[in-house]
């Protein structure tokens, strides 16, 4: 039973790491292009938030929800046109997502996937570094085969 709980905790923690890195990709690209980020949340918080923090000089509220199924970054001006018609009627502000050029909006949107890809490259390079190829010492090689009893018989 305790093995199951340990593995479940490992799964939740590893998925949380992936979600944090993914959402950091969106967050950092939004900050680079001076788009206001209203909320950065790890896990979902449909009814209850476990932790909230808002720095004095920041517009961003950081929080941790209770439902470990993902996370989100709420970016100012990123509007679902079919749902929020009132927001669409207001003038576009310079810090909003919808005021930015297409390339900047694209980079903000794919920032999460890009950071996950960079994480995958890092993980695979660490795996190759730790386990990598093992080489036969030159002293034990005889005509391309490791020198042992089985190799002598061949």
Secondary structure, DSSP 8 states (H G I E B T S, - for coil): -HHHHHHHHHHHHHHHHHHHHHHHHHHHHHHHTT--EEEEEEEEEEEEEEEEE--TT-S-EEEEEEEEEEEEEEETT---TTT-HHHHHS---TTSGGGS-HHHHHHHHHHHHHHHHHHHHHHHHHHHHHT------GGGEETTEE-SHHHHH-
